[in-house]
């Protein structure tokens, strides 16, 4: 008999990863709701930290660009005019 061809998308070790994930999920399902809620909060916190770090990294690379600095200074010119006119009001 001919051997079944493996699917193209299947990679080495996928079945062991699937088994490990199923084991973790089944273990979590057996836990009380309080434990599930704690795990949920931890996952959300970690995901939020990762997003903030990516945002800060991208913000730093954007602000380092000289063209961006020129655009920022041009955008802030109306505010400097407003700031200069405030002492005249007092």
PDB file with one MODEL, atoms N, CA, C and O in Angstrom:
MODEL        1
ATOM      1  N   UNK A   1       0.826  -1.181   0.000  1.00  0.00           N
ATOM      2  CA  UNK A   1       0.000   0.000   0.000  1.00  0.00           C
ATOM      3  C   UNK A   1       0.871   1.246   0.000  1.00  0.00           C
ATOM      4  O   UNK A   1       1.948   1.291   0.594  1.00  0.00           O
ATOM      5  N   UNK A   2       0.365   2.235  -0.681  1.00  0.00           N
ATOM      6  CA  UNK A   2       1.097   3.496  -0.754  1.00  0.00           C
ATOM      7  C   UNK A   2       0.853   4.316   0.513  1.00  0.00           C
ATOM      8  O   UNK A   2      -0.224   4.287   1.107  1.00  0.00           O
ATOM      9  N   UNK A   3       1.883   5.036   0.893  1.00  0.00           N
ATOM     10  CA  UNK A   3       1.786   5.870   2.083  1.00  0.00           C
ATOM     11  C   UNK A   3       0.995   7.126   1.776  1.00  0.00           C
ATOM     12  O   UNK A   3       1.099   7.675   0.679  1.00  0.00           O
ATOM     13  N   UNK A   4       0.195   7.591   2.748  1.00  0.00           N
ATOM     14  CA  UNK A   4      -0.585   8.809   2.554  1.00  0.00           C
ATOM     15  C   UNK A   4       0.350  10.007   2.479  1.00  0.00           C
ATOM     16  O   UNK A   4       1.255  10.129   3.305  1.00  0.00           O
ATOM     17  N   UNK A   5       0.153  10.894   1.510  1.00  0.00           N
ATOM     18  CA  UNK A   5       0.996  12.094   1.468  1.00  0.00           C
ATOM     19  C   UNK A   5       0.618  13.030   2.610  1.00  0.00           C
ATOM     20  O   UNK A   5      -0.552  13.166   2.966  1.00  0.00           O
ATOM     21  N   UNK A   6       1.646  13.675   3.177  1.00  0.00           N
ATOM     22  CA  UNK A   6       1.401  14.609   4.265  1.00  0.00           C
ATOM     23  C   UNK A   6       0.888  15.919   3.696  1.00  0.00           C
ATOM     24  O   UNK A   6       1.291  16.326   2.606  1.00  0.00           O
ATOM     25  N   UNK A   7       0.005  16.578   4.426  1.00  0.00           N
ATOM     26  CA  UNK A   7      -0.458  17.891   3.961  1.00  0.00           C
ATOM     27  C   UNK A   7       0.696  18.881   3.897  1.00  0.00           C
ATOM     28  O   UNK A   7       1.659  18.776   4.657  1.00  0.00           O
ATOM     29  N   UNK A   8       0.594  19.825   3.000  1.00  0.00           N
ATOM     30  CA  UNK A   8       1.663  20.803   2.801  1.00  0.00           C
ATOM     31  C   UNK A   8       1.841  21.688   4.034  1.00  0.00           C
ATOM     32  O   UNK A   8       2.965  22.057   4.373  1.00  0.00           O
ATOM     33  N   UNK A   9       0.743  22.031   4.706  1.00  0.00           N
ATOM     34  CA  UNK A   9       0.828  22.974   5.808  1.00  0.00           C
ATOM     35  C   UNK A   9       1.338  22.339   7.097  1.00  0.00           C
ATOM     36  O   UNK A   9       1.660  23.061   8.041  1.00  0.00           O
ATOM     37  N   UNK A  10       1.421  21.031   7.167  1.00  0.00           N
ATOM     38  CA  UNK A  10       1.867  20.374   8.389  1.00  0.00           C
ATOM     39  C   UNK A  10       3.391  20.464   8.511  1.00  0.00           C
ATOM     40  O   UNK A  10       4.121  20.127   7.578  1.00  0.00           O
ATOM     41  N   UNK A  11       3.852  20.921   9.668  1.00  0.00           N
ATOM     42  CA  UNK A  11       5.281  21.032   9.908  1.00  0.00           C
ATOM     43  C   UNK A  11       5.701  20.024  10.956  1.00  0.00           C
ATOM     44  O   UNK A  11       4.865  19.387  11.596  1.00  0.00           O
ATOM     45  N   UNK A  12       7.000  19.888  11.123  1.00  0.00           N
ATOM     46  CA  UNK A  12       7.542  18.943  12.078  1.00  0.00           C
ATOM     47  C   UNK A  12       7.142  19.342  13.488  1.00  0.00           C
ATOM     48  O   UNK A  12       7.289  20.503  13.868  1.00  0.00           O
ATOM     49  N   UNK A  13       6.641  18.399  14.262  1.00  0.00           N
ATOM     50  CA  UNK A  13       6.312  18.635  15.651  1.00  0.00           C
ATOM     51  C   UNK A  13       4.950  19.247  15.882  1.00  0.00           C
ATOM     52  O   UNK A  13       4.632  19.611  17.014  1.00  0.00           O
ATOM     53  N   UNK A  14       4.143  19.373  14.861  1.00  0.00           N
ATOM     54  CA  UNK A  14       2.842  20.005  15.011  1.00  0.00           C
ATOM     55  C   UNK A  14       1.926  19.179  15.904  1.00  0.00           C
ATOM     56  O   UNK A  14       1.193  19.732  16.724  1.00  0.00           O
ATOM     57  N   UNK A  15       1.962  17.896  15.755  1.00  0.00           N
ATOM     58  CA  UNK A  15       1.073  17.053  16.560  1.00  0.00           C
ATOM     59  C   UNK A  15       1.424  17.128  18.034  1.00  0.00           C
ATOM     60  O   UNK A  15       0.527  17.122  18.877  1.00  0.00           O
ATOM     61  N   UNK A  16       2.697  17.198  18.365  1.00  0.00           N
ATOM     62  CA  UNK A  16       3.068  17.303  19.770  1.00  0.00           C
ATOM     63  C   UNK A  16       2.634  18.658  20.330  1.00  0.00           C
ATOM     64  O   UNK A  16       2.248  18.754  21.495  1.00  0.00           O
ATOM     65  N   UNK A  17       2.696  19.708  19.502  1.00  0.00           N
ATOM     66  CA  UNK A  17       2.226  21.020  19.940  1.00  0.00           C
ATOM     67  C   UNK A  17       0.716  21.011  20.159  1.00  0.00           C
ATOM     68  O   UNK A  17       0.215  21.611  21.109  1.00  0.00           O
ATOM     69  N   UNK A  18      -0.004  20.324  19.270  1.00  0.00           N
ATOM     70  CA  UNK A  18      -1.451  20.220  19.416  1.00  0.00           C
ATOM     71  C   UNK A  18      -1.807  19.486  20.688  1.00  0.00           C
ATOM     72  O   UNK A  18      -2.723  19.891  21.404  1.00  0.00           O
ATOM     73  N   UNK A  19      -1.101  18.421  20.975  1.00  0.00           N
ATOM     74  CA  UNK A  19      -1.371  17.652  22.189  1.00  0.00           C
ATOM     75  C   UNK A  19      -1.091  18.487  23.426  1.00  0.00           C
ATOM     76  O   UNK A  19      -1.853  18.446  24.392  1.00  0.00           O
ATOM     77  N   UNK A  20      -0.018  19.233  23.402  1.00  0.00           N
ATOM     78  CA  UNK A  20       0.320  20.073  24.548  1.00  0.00           C
ATOM     79  C   UNK A  20      -0.741  21.152  24.755  1.00  0.00           C
ATOM     80  O   UNK A  20      -1.145  21.413  25.888  1.00  0.00           O
ATOM     81  N   UNK A  21      -1.192  21.776  23.677  1.00  0.00           N
ATOM     82  CA  UNK A  21      -2.222  22.808  23.796  1.00  0.00           C
ATOM     83  C   UNK A  21      -3.532  22.215  24.297  1.00  0.00           C
ATOM     84  O   UNK A  21      -4.197  22.812  25.144  1.00  0.00           O
ATOM     85  N   UNK A  22      -3.907  21.049  23.785  1.00  0.00           N
ATOM     86  CA  UNK A  22      -5.134  20.403  24.246  1.00  0.00           C
ATOM     87  C   UNK A  22      -5.042  20.078  25.730  1.00  0.00           C
ATOM     88  O   UNK A  22      -6.016  20.230  26.467  1.00  0.00           O
ATOM     89  N   UNK A  23      -3.874  19.632  26.163  1.00  0.00           N
ATOM     90  CA  UNK A  23      -3.680  19.291  27.568  1.00  0.00           C
ATOM     91  C   UNK A  23      -3.822  20.544  28.440  1.00  0.00           C
ATOM     92  O   UNK A  23      -4.462  20.505  29.490  1.00  0.00           O
ATOM     93  N   UNK A  24      -3.229  21.639  28.002  1.00  0.00           N
ATOM     94  CA  UNK A  24      -3.331  22.901  28.754  1.00  0.00           C
ATOM     95  C   UNK A  24      -4.771  23.384  28.805  1.00  0.00           C
ATOM     96  O   UNK A  24      -5.256  23.795  29.859  1.00  0.00           O
ATOM     97  N   UNK A  25      -5.459  23.335  27.662  1.00  0.00           N
ATOM     98  CA  UNK A  25      -6.842  23.809  27.596  1.00  0.00           C
ATOM     99  C   UNK A  25      -7.744  22.956  28.476  1.00  0.00           C
ATOM    100  O   UNK A  25      -8.573  23.495  29.210  1.00  0.00           O
ATOM    101  N   UNK A  26      -7.598  21.637  28.418  1.00  0.00           N
ATOM    102  CA  UNK A  26      -8.429  20.764  29.252  1.00  0.00           C
ATOM    103  C   UNK A  26      -8.137  20.991  30.731  1.00  0.00           C
ATOM    104  O   UNK A  26      -9.052  20.964  31.553  1.00  0.00           O
ATOM    105  N   UNK A  27      -6.870  21.214  31.076  1.00  0.00           N
ATOM    106  CA  UNK A  27      -6.509  21.480  32.462  1.00  0.00           C
ATOM    107  C   UNK A  27      -7.146  22.794  32.934  1.00  0.00           C
ATOM    108  O   UNK A  27      -7.627  22.886  34.064  1.00  0.00           O
ATOM    109  N   UNK A  28      -7.145  23.811  32.055  1.00  0.00           N
ATOM    110  CA  UNK A  28      -7.738  25.090  32.408  1.00  0.00           C
ATOM    111  C   UNK A  28      -9.256  24.999  32.544  1.00  0.00           C
ATOM    112  O   UNK A  28      -9.848  25.660  33.397  1.00  0.00           O
ATOM    113  N   UNK A  29      -9.878  24.185  31.709  1.00  0.00           N
ATOM    114  CA  UNK A  29     -11.336  24.020  31.780  1.00  0.00           C
ATOM    115  C   UNK A  29     -11.768  23.414  33.098  1.00  0.00           C
ATOM    116  O   UNK A  29     -12.873  23.686  33.567  1.00  0.00           O
ATOM    117  N   UNK A  30     -10.927  22.604  33.701  1.00  0.00           N
ATOM    118  CA  UNK A  30     -11.256  21.944  34.963  1.00  0.00           C
ATOM    119  C   UNK A  30     -11.108  22.884  36.161  1.00  0.00           C
ATOM    120  O   UNK A  30     -11.597  22.582  37.250  1.00  0.00           O
ATOM    121  N   UNK A  31     -10.447  24.003  35.967  1.00  0.00           N
ATOM    122  CA  UNK A  31     -10.200  24.934  37.069  1.00  0.00           C
ATOM    123  C   UNK A  31     -11.467  25.725  37.404  1.00  0.00           C
ATOM    124  O   UNK A  31     -12.355  25.880  36.565  1.00  0.00           O
ATOM    125  N   UNK A  32     -11.536  26.224  38.645  1.00  0.00           N
ATOM    126  CA  UNK A  32     -12.675  27.073  39.013  1.00  0.00           C
ATOM    127  C   UNK A  32     -12.660  28.393  38.232  1.00  0.00           C
ATOM    128  O   UNK A  32     -11.645  28.786  37.656  1.00  0.00           O
ATOM    129  N   UNK A  33     -13.810  29.058  38.234  1.00  0.00           N
ATOM    130  CA  UNK A  33     -13.936  30.310  37.472  1.00  0.00           C
ATOM    131  C   UNK A  33     -12.948  31.369  37.935  1.00  0.00           C
ATOM    132  O   UNK A  33     -12.458  32.150  37.119  1.00  0.00           O
ATOM    133  N   UNK A  34     -12.649  31.411  39.212  1.00  0.00           N
ATOM    134  CA  UNK A  34     -11.713  32.411  39.732  1.00  0.00           C
ATOM    135  C   UNK A  34     -10.327  32.247  39.108  1.00  0.00           C
ATOM    136  O   UNK A  34      -9.686  33.238  38.758  1.00  0.00           O
ATOM    137  N   UNK A  35      -9.868  31.024  38.968  1.00  0.00           N
ATOM    138  CA  UNK A  35      -8.559  30.755  38.363  1.00  0.00           C
ATOM    139  C   UNK A  35      -8.586  31.126  36.887  1.00  0.00           C
ATOM    140  O   UNK A  35      -7.628  31.705  36.376  1.00  0.00           O
ATOM    141  N   UNK A  36      -9.662  30.803  36.207  1.00  0.00           N
ATOM    142  CA  UNK A  36      -9.792  31.151  34.789  1.00  0.00           C
ATOM    143  C   UNK A  36      -9.744  32.670  34.614  1.00  0.00           C
ATOM    144  O   UNK A  36      -9.131  33.168  33.670  1.00  0.00           O
ATOM    145  N   UNK A  37     -10.393  33.407  35.524  1.00  0.00           N
ATOM    146  CA  UNK A  37     -10.400  34.860  35.457  1.00  0.00           C
ATOM    147  C   UNK A  37      -8.991  35.419  35.673  1.00  0.00           C
ATOM    148  O   UNK A  37      -8.584  36.365  34.999  1.00  0.00           O
ATOM    149  N   UNK A  38      -8.247  34.826  36.618  1.00  0.00           N
ATOM    150  CA  UNK A  38      -6.873  35.272  36.855  1.00  0.00           C
ATOM    151  C   UNK A  38      -6.009  35.057  35.615  1.00  0.00           C
ATOM    152  O   UNK A  38      -5.213  35.922  35.251  1.00  0.00           O
ATOM    153  N   UNK A  39      -6.164  33.916  34.976  1.00  0.00           N
ATOM    154  CA  UNK A  39      -5.389  33.618  33.767  1.00  0.00           C
ATOM    155  C   UNK A  39      -5.756  34.614  32.673  1.00  0.00           C
ATOM    156  O   UNK A  39      -4.885  35.102  31.953  1.00  0.00           O
ATOM    157  N   UNK A  40      -7.036  34.911  32.551  1.00  0.00           N
ATOM    158  CA  UNK A  40      -7.491  35.882  31.556  1.00  0.00           C
ATOM    159  C   UNK A  40      -6.870  37.251  31.807  1.00  0.00           C
ATOM    160  O   UNK A  40      -6.403  37.899  30.870  1.00  0.00           O
ATOM    161  N   UNK A  41      -6.860  37.698  33.064  1.00  0.00           N
ATOM    162  CA  UNK A  41      -6.285  39.002  33.388  1.00  0.00           C
ATOM    163  C   UNK A  41      -4.792  39.039  33.094  1.00  0.00           C
ATOM    164  O   UNK A  41      -4.283  40.044  32.598  1.00  0.00           O
ATOM    165  N   UNK A  42      -4.101  37.974  33.389  1.00  0.00           N
ATOM    166  CA  UNK A  42      -2.660  37.919  33.122  1.00  0.00           C
ATOM    167  C   UNK A  42      -2.391  37.982  31.621  1.00  0.00           C
ATOM    168  O   UNK A  42      -1.497  38.703  31.178  1.00  0.00           O
ATOM    169  N   UNK A  43      -3.158  37.236  30.845  1.00  0.00           N
ATOM    170  CA  UNK A  43      -2.968  37.232  29.389  1.00  0.00           C
ATOM    171  C   UNK A  43      -3.250  38.615  28.804  1.00  0.00           C
ATOM    172  O   UNK A  43      -2.507  39.092  27.946  1.00  0.00           O
ATOM    173  N   UNK A  44      -4.321  39.256  29.265  1.00  0.00           N
ATOM    174  CA  UNK A  44      -4.662  40.590  28.764  1.00  0.00           C
ATOM    175  C   UNK A  44      -3.584  41.594  29.151  1.00  0.00           C
ATOM    176  O   UNK A  44      -3.220  42.444  28.339  1.00  0.00           O
ATOM    177  N   UNK A  45      -3.063  41.514  30.380  1.00  0.00           N
ATOM    178  CA  UNK A  45      -2.017  42.424  30.819  1.00  0.00           C
ATOM    179  C   UNK A  45      -0.755  42.255  29.973  1.00  0.00           C
ATOM    180  O   UNK A  45      -0.155  43.242  29.547  1.00  0.00           O
ATOM    181  N   UNK A  46      -0.358  41.021  29.734  1.00  0.00           N
ATOM    182  CA  UNK A  46       0.848  40.753  28.935  1.00  0.00           C
ATOM    183  C   UNK A  46       0.657  41.268  27.509  1.00  0.00           C
ATOM    184  O   UNK A  46       1.566  41.876  26.943  1.00  0.00           O
ATOM    185  N   UNK A  47      -0.512  41.028  26.930  1.00  0.00           N
ATOM    186  CA  UNK A  47      -0.779  41.513  25.576  1.00  0.00           C
ATOM    187  C   UNK A  47      -0.750  43.043  25.541  1.00  0.00           C
ATOM    188  O   UNK A  47      -0.233  43.627  24.589  1.00  0.00           O
ATOM    189  N   UNK A  48      -1.298  43.695  26.566  1.00  0.00           N
ATOM    190  CA  UNK A  48      -1.271  45.156  26.633  1.00  0.00           C
ATOM    191  C   UNK A  48       0.141  45.698  26.737  1.00  0.00           C
ATOM    192  O   UNK A  48       0.476  46.689  26.088  1.00  0.00           O
ATOM    193  N   UNK A  49       0.977  45.055  27.552  1.00  0.00           N
ATOM    194  CA  UNK A  49       2.367  45.491  27.693  1.00  0.00           C
ATOM    195  C   UNK A  49       3.101  45.357  26.361  1.00  0.00           C
ATOM    196  O   UNK A  49       3.870  46.238  25.976  1.00  0.00           O
ATOM    197  N   UNK A  50       2.861  44.261  25.667  1.00  0.00           N
ATOM    198  CA  UNK A  50       3.507  44.060  24.367  1.00  0.00           C
ATOM    199  C   UNK A  50       3.074  45.154  23.384  1.00  0.00           C
ATOM    200  O   UNK A  50       3.904  45.702  22.658  1.00  0.00           O
ATOM    201  N   UNK A  51       1.776  45.468  23.361  1.00  0.00           N
ATOM    202  CA  UNK A  51       1.291  46.518  22.458  1.00  0.00           C
ATOM    203  C   UNK A  51       1.888  47.881  22.802  1.00  0.00           C
ATOM    204  O   UNK A  51       2.268  48.630  21.902  1.00  0.00           O
ATOM    205  N   UNK A  52       1.975  48.211  24.091  1.00  0.00           N
ATOM    206  CA  UNK A  52       2.553  49.496  24.492  1.00  0.00           C
ATOM    207  C   UNK A  52       4.030  49.552  24.105  1.00  0.00           C
ATOM    208  O   UNK A  52       4.503  50.582  23.623  1.00  0.00           O
ATOM    209  N   UNK A  53       4.759  48.461  24.308  1.00  0.00           N
ATOM    210  CA  UNK A  53       6.171  48.444  23.938  1.00  0.00           C
ATOM    211  C   UNK A  53       6.357  48.626  22.436  1.00  0.00           C
ATOM    212  O   UNK A  53       7.253  49.354  22.009  1.00  0.00           O
ATOM    213  N   UNK A  54       5.523  47.973  21.634  1.00  0.00           N
ATOM    214  CA  UNK A  54       5.594  48.151  20.181  1.00  0.00           C
ATOM    215  C   UNK A  54       5.267  49.590  19.790  1.00  0.00           C
ATOM    216  O   UNK A  54       5.897  50.156  18.897  1.00  0.00           O
ATOM    217  N   UNK A  55       4.277  50.178  20.465  1.00  0.00           N
ATOM    218  CA  UNK A  55       3.895  51.556  20.169  1.00  0.00           C
ATOM    219  C   UNK A  55       5.034  52.509  20.509  1.00  0.00           C
ATOM    220  O   UNK A  55       5.352  53.397  19.718  1.00  0.00           O
ATOM    221  N   UNK A  56       5.652  52.337  21.676  1.00  0.00           N
ATOM    222  CA  UNK A  56       6.754  53.203  22.090  1.00  0.00           C
ATOM    223  C   UNK A  56       7.938  53.048  21.138  1.00  0.00           C
ATOM    224  O   UNK A  56       8.578  54.033  20.772  1.00  0.00           O
ATOM    225  N   UNK A  57       8.224  51.817  20.742  1.00  0.00           N
ATOM    226  CA  UNK A  57       9.324  51.579  19.800  1.00  0.00           C
ATOM    227  C   UNK A  57       9.063  52.288  18.471  1.00  0.00           C
ATOM    228  O   UNK A  57       9.950  52.952  17.934  1.00  0.00           O
ATOM    229  N   UNK A  58       7.845  52.145  17.942  1.00  0.00           N
ATOM    230  CA  UNK A  58       7.541  52.780  16.654  1.00  0.00           C
ATOM    231  C   UNK A  58       7.512  54.294  16.796  1.00  0.00           C
ATOM    232  O   UNK A  58       7.893  55.007  15.868  1.00  0.00           O
ATOM    233  N   UNK A  59       7.067  54.793  17.941  1.00  0.00           N
ATOM    234  CA  UNK A  59       7.055  56.234  18.166  1.00  0.00           C
ATOM    235  C   UNK A  59       8.481  56.775  18.195  1.00  0.00           C
ATOM    236  O   UNK A  59       8.752  57.843  17.646  1.00  0.00           O
ATOM    237  N   UNK A  60       9.391  56.044  18.833  1.00  0.00           N
ATOM    238  CA  UNK A  60      10.791  56.473  18.896  1.00  0.00           C
ATOM    239  C   UNK A  60      11.436  56.516  17.528  1.00  0.00           C
ATOM    240  O   UNK A  60      12.192  57.441  17.230  1.00  0.00           O
ATOM    241  N   UNK A  61      11.155  55.538  16.694  1.00  0.00           N
ATOM    242  CA  UNK A  61      11.749  55.540  15.358  1.00  0.00           C
ATOM    243  C   UNK A  61      11.150  56.645  14.494  1.00  0.00           C
ATOM    244  O   UNK A  61      11.840  57.210  13.645  1.00  0.00           O
ATOM    245  N   UNK A  62       9.877  56.956  14.701  1.00  0.00           N
ATOM    246  CA  UNK A  62       9.248  58.031  13.924  1.00  0.00           C
ATOM    247  C   UNK A  62       9.762  59.399  14.355  1.00  0.00           C
ATOM    248  O   UNK A  62       9.973  60.269  13.509  1.00  0.00           O
ATOM    249  N   UNK A  63       9.966  59.605  15.648  1.00  0.00           N
ATOM    250  CA  UNK A  63      10.431  60.902  16.122  1.00  0.00           C
ATOM    251  C   UNK A  63      11.897  61.141  15.799  1.00  0.00           C
ATOM    252  O   UNK A  63      12.340  62.289  15.763  1.00  0.00           O
ATOM    253  N   UNK A  64      12.657  60.076  15.563  1.00  0.00           N
ATOM    254  CA  UNK A  64      14.069  60.226  15.229  1.00  0.00           C
ATOM    255  C   UNK A  64      14.261  60.707  13.792  1.00  0.00           C
ATOM    256  O   UNK A  64      15.335  61.198  13.445  1.00  0.00           O
ATOM    257  N   UNK A  65      13.251  60.575  12.968  1.00  0.00           N
ATOM    258  CA  UNK A  65      13.315  60.979  11.562  1.00  0.00           C
ATOM    259  C   UNK A  65      13.335  62.513  11.476  1.00  0.00           C
ATOM    260  O   UNK A  65      12.448  63.158  12.034  1.00  0.00           O
ATOM    261  N   UNK A  66      14.328  63.116  10.789  1.00  0.00           N
ATOM    262  CA  UNK A  66      14.407  64.584  10.691  1.00  0.00           C
ATOM    263  C   UNK A  66      13.188  65.215  10.019  1.00  0.00           C
ATOM    264  O   UNK A  66      12.785  66.318  10.388  1.00  0.00           O
ATOM    265  N   UNK A  67      12.600  64.534   9.041  1.00  0.00           N
ATOM    266  CA  UNK A  67      11.412  65.081   8.379  1.00  0.00           C
ATOM    267  C   UNK A  67      10.253  65.208   9.362  1.00  0.00           C
ATOM    268  O   UNK A  67       9.490  66.172   9.310  1.00  0.00           O
ATOM    269  N   UNK A  68      10.126  64.242  10.245  1.00  0.00           N
ATOM    270  CA  UNK A  68       9.054  64.272  11.235  1.00  0.00           C
ATOM    271  C   UNK A  68       9.256  65.435  12.196  1.00  0.00           C
ATOM    272  O   UNK A  68       8.291  66.090  12.589  1.00  0.00           O
ATOM    273  N   UNK A  69      10.507  65.697  12.578  1.00  0.00           N
ATOM    274  CA  UNK A  69      10.783  66.817  13.489  1.00  0.00           C
ATOM    275  C   UNK A  69      10.372  68.147  12.851  1.00  0.00           C
ATOM    276  O   UNK A  69       9.832  69.021  13.530  1.00  0.00           O
ATOM    277  N   UNK A  70      10.625  68.298  11.564  1.00  0.00           N
ATOM    278  CA  UNK A  70      10.244  69.531  10.875  1.00  0.00           C
ATOM    279  C   UNK A  70       8.724  69.660  10.854  1.00  0.00           C
ATOM    280  O   UNK A  70       8.188  70.743  11.093  1.00  0.00           O
ATOM    281  N   UNK A  71       8.037  68.572  10.571  1.00  0.00           N
ATOM    282  CA  UNK A  71       6.577  68.602  10.545  1.00  0.00           C
ATOM    283  C   UNK A  71       6.008  68.945  11.915  1.00  0.00           C
ATOM    284  O   UNK A  71       5.041  69.701  12.010  1.00  0.00           O
ATOM    285  N   UNK A  72       6.592  68.403  12.973  1.00  0.00           N
ATOM    286  CA  UNK A  72       6.112  68.682  14.325  1.00  0.00           C
ATOM    287  C   UNK A  72       6.305  70.156  14.665  1.00  0.00           C
ATOM    288  O   UNK A  72       5.414  70.790  15.229  1.00  0.00           O
ATOM    289  N   UNK A  73       7.464  70.694  14.322  1.00  0.00           N
ATOM    290  CA  UNK A  73       7.708  72.110  14.635  1.00  0.00           C
ATOM    291  C   UNK A  73       6.758  73.009  13.853  1.00  0.00           C
ATOM    292  O   UNK A  73       6.325  74.038  14.372  1.00  0.00           O
ATOM    293  N   UNK A  74       6.426  72.646  12.623  1.00  0.00           N
ATOM    294  CA  UNK A  74       5.472  73.429  11.838  1.00  0.00           C
ATOM    295  C   UNK A  74       4.062  73.319  12.419  1.00  0.00           C
ATOM    296  O   UNK A  74       3.304  74.288  12.412  1.00  0.00           O
ATOM    297  N   UNK A  75       3.721  72.138  12.919  1.00  0.00           N
ATOM    298  CA  UNK A  75       2.395  71.950  13.514  1.00  0.00           C
ATOM    299  C   UNK A  75       2.248  72.733  14.812  1.00  0.00           C
ATOM    300  O   UNK A  75       1.140  73.144  15.157  1.00  0.00           O
ATOM    301  N   UNK A  76       3.335  72.945  15.533  1.00  0.00           N
ATOM    302  CA  UNK A  76       3.271  73.615  16.827  1.00  0.00           C
ATOM    303  C   UNK A  76       3.373  75.131  16.721  1.00  0.00           C
ATOM    304  O   UNK A  76       3.241  75.806  17.742  1.00  0.00           O
ATOM    305  N   UNK A  77       3.599  75.694  15.553  1.00  0.00           N
ATOM    306  CA  UNK A  77       3.725  77.142  15.402  1.00  0.00           C
ATOM    307  C   UNK A  77       2.480  77.897  15.868  1.00  0.00           C
ATOM    308  O   UNK A  77       2.633  78.907  16.556  1.00  0.00           O
ATOM    309  N   UNK A  78       1.260  77.473  15.539  1.00  0.00           N
ATOM    310  CA  UNK A  78       0.082  78.211  16.042  1.00  0.00           C
ATOM    311  C   UNK A  78       0.025  78.237  17.567  1.00  0.00           C
ATOM    312  O   UNK A  78      -0.407  79.232  18.147  1.00  0.00           O
ATOM    313  N   UNK A  79       0.449  77.174  18.215  1.00  0.00           N
ATOM    314  CA  UNK A  79       0.417  77.130  19.666  1.00  0.00           C
ATOM    315  C   UNK A  79       1.439  78.083  20.272  1.00  0.00           C
ATOM    316  O   UNK A  79       1.181  78.681  21.316  1.00  0.00           O
ATOM    317  N   UNK A  80       2.601  78.232  19.627  1.00  0.00           N
ATOM    318  CA  UNK A  80       3.592  79.181  20.144  1.00  0.00           C
ATOM    319  C   UNK A  80       3.070  80.613  20.020  1.00  0.00           C
ATOM    320  O   UNK A  80       3.338  81.444  20.887  1.00  0.00           O
ATOM    321  N   UNK A  81       2.336  80.903  18.961  1.00  0.00           N
ATOM    322  CA  UNK A  81       1.733  82.230  18.800  1.00  0.00           C
ATOM    323  C   UNK A  81       0.696  82.460  19.890  1.00  0.00           C
ATOM    324  O   UNK A  81       0.629  83.546  20.466  1.00  0.00           O
ATOM    325  N   UNK A  82      -0.101  81.457  20.171  1.00  0.00           N
ATOM    326  CA  UNK A  82      -1.105  81.563  21.235  1.00  0.00           C
ATOM    327  C   UNK A  82      -0.427  81.772  22.583  1.00  0.00           C
ATOM    328  O   UNK A  82      -0.882  82.586  23.387  1.00  0.00           O
ATOM    329  N   UNK A  83       0.647  81.049  22.834  1.00  0.00           N
ATOM    330  CA  UNK A  83       1.376  81.162  24.095  1.00  0.00           C
ATOM    331  C   UNK A  83       1.976  82.564  24.242  1.00  0.00           C
ATOM    332  O   UNK A  83       1.974  83.131  25.335  1.00  0.00           O
ATOM    333  N   UNK A  84       2.480  83.110  23.159  1.00  0.00           N
ATOM    334  CA  UNK A  84       3.074  84.445  23.208  1.00  0.00           C
ATOM    335  C   UNK A  84       2.022  85.527  23.471  1.00  0.00           C
ATOM    336  O   UNK A  84       2.338  86.567  24.049  1.00  0.00           O
ATOM    337  N   UNK A  85       0.772  85.289  23.050  1.00  0.00           N
ATOM    338  CA  UNK A  85      -0.274  86.299  23.221  1.00  0.00           C
ATOM    339  C   UNK A  85      -0.954  86.217  24.581  1.00  0.00           C
ATOM    340  O   UNK A  85      -1.651  87.157  24.961  1.00  0.00           O
ATOM    341  N   UNK A  86      -0.782  85.151  25.317  1.00  0.00           N
ATOM    342  CA  UNK A  86      -1.431  84.997  26.626  1.00  0.00           C
ATOM    343  C   UNK A  86      -0.960  86.050  27.622  1.00  0.00           C
ATOM    344  O   UNK A  86      -1.822  86.610  28.300  1.00  0.00           O
ATOM    345  N   UNK A  87       0.333  86.378  27.780  1.00  0.00           N
ATOM    346  CA  UNK A  87       0.729  87.410  28.753  1.00  0.00           C
ATOM    347  C   UNK A  87       0.104  88.768  28.448  1.00  0.00           C
ATOM    348  O   UNK A  87      -0.085  89.562  29.370  1.00  0.00           O
ATOM    349  N   UNK A  88      -0.219  89.061  27.216  1.00  0.00           N
ATOM    350  CA  UNK A  88      -0.854  90.327  26.864  1.00  0.00           C
ATOM    351  C   UNK A  88      -2.264  90.436  27.424  1.00  0.00           C
ATOM    352  O   UNK A  88      -2.764  91.538  27.649  1.00  0.00           O
ATOM    353  N   UNK A  89      -2.905  89.292  27.650  1.00  0.00           N
ATOM    354  CA  UNK A  89      -4.271  89.310  28.182  1.00  0.00           C
ATOM    355  C   UNK A  89      -4.298  89.675  29.652  1.00  0.00           C
ATOM    356  O   UNK A  89      -5.311  90.196  30.119  1.00  0.00           O
ATOM    357  N   UNK A  90      -3.258  89.433  30.391  1.00  0.00           N
ATOM    358  CA  UNK A  90      -3.248  89.716  31.829  1.00  0.00           C
ATOM    359  C   UNK A  90      -2.872  91.117  32.004  1.00  0.00           C
ATOM    360  O   UNK A  90      -2.793  91.599  33.134  1.00  0.00           O
TER     361      UNK A  90
ENDMDL
END
